[in-house]
Amino acid sequence: MSELRMARLRERMAETGTDLVVVGPSSHMVWLAGLSPHGDERPVMLFVGRDHAGILMPALNADSSRQHT
């Protein structure tokens, strides 16, 4: 994940009182985290909180994305 981009997002979250940002497979996920998972009927989401970030994705996609997280 881009540390600078993540830091800027968290600054904006603090300014606006936002606790959680959720991003699905899109250009936004690529820009923020450098991940480009295939979006299909299985859930794939990036959760960004004020202190932590996590990714929800099926186990079958995890191995190909692990090197980027």
Secondary structure as UniProt FT lines:
FT   HELIX           3..16
FT   STRAND          20..23
FT   HELIX           27..33
FT   STRAND          45..49
FT   STRAND          53..56
FT   HELIX           59..66
FT   TURN            67..68
//
